């Protein structure tokens, strides 16, 4: 079982920055990949960025590439999402996810989400 708690969301003007944090606890050693997703009202939940455990290889959605950076601190079991040059279309609830893969199956654990609102 993995528990995730996000923080760092808020209200920011276009062009501003936010740093989201995701604190993990529980059976963390089994996690294969960490990620951030976002969901705007009436929209599906989409991947923003992910990072693979072990090689720390990041992956970014085209819509945020060049504006966001995902990192993790293994000592504190925290995953970060640094977001710069924010746009109104980045407004959404941002969710942290920890994925465990076993025998081709995916076992995700989700946080409760943190609201990001970007004003023009």
ChimeraX attribute file (.defattr): number of C-alpha atoms within 10 A of each C-alpha:
attribute: neighborCount
match mode: 1-to-1
recipient: residues
	/A:1	8
	/A:2	19
	/A:3	17
	/A:4	22
	/A:5	18
	/A:6	23
	/A:7	18
	/A:8	16
	/A:9	18
	/A:10	14
	/A:11	13
	/A:12	18
	/A:13	14
	/A:14	17
	/A:15	14
	/A:16	14
	/A:17	17
	/A:18	18
	/A:19	16
	/A:20	22
	/A:21	22
	/A:22	27
	/A:23	18
	/A:24	20
	/A:25	14
	/A:26	11
	/A:27	10
	/A:28	16
	/A:29	10
	/A:30	15
	/A:31	18
	/A:32	17
	/A:33	19
	/A:34	26
	/A:35	25
	/A:36	25
	/A:37	20
	/A:38	22
	/A:39	19
	/A:40	16
	/A:41	9
	/A:42	6
	/A:43	9
	/A:44	10
	/A:45	15
	/A:46	14
	/A:47	19
	/A:48	24
	/A:49	23
	/A:50	25
	/A:51	22
	/A:52	16
	/A:53	16
	/A:54	8
	/A:55	7
	/A:56	14
	/A:57	12
	/A:58	16
	/A:59	16
	/A:60	19
	/A:61	14
	/A:62	11
	/A:63	11
	/A:64	17
	/A:65	12
	/A:66	12
	/A:67	14
	/A:68	20
	/A:69	20
	/A:70	24
	/A:71	19
	/A:72	19
	/A:73	10
	/A:74	10
	/A:75	6
	/A:76	10
	/A:77	15
	/A:78	18
	/A:79	25
	/A:80	22
	/A:81	23
	/A:82	15
	/A:83	19
	/A:84	17
	/A:85	15
	/A:86	23
	/A:87	18
	/A:88	15
	/A:89	13
	/A:90	20
	/A:91	20
	/A:92	21
	/A:93	18
	/A:94	28
	/A:95	26
	/A:96	32
	/A:97	29
	/A:98	25
	/A:99	20
	/A:100	19
	/A:101	13
	/A:102	10
	/A:103	5
	/A:104	7
	/A:105	9
	/A:106	11
	/A:107	13
	/A:108	15
	/A:109	16
	/A:110	18
	/A:111	19
	/A:112	14
	/A:113	22
	/A:114	21
	/A:115	19
	/A:116	21
	/A:117	19
	/A:118	20
	/A:119	15
	/A:120	10
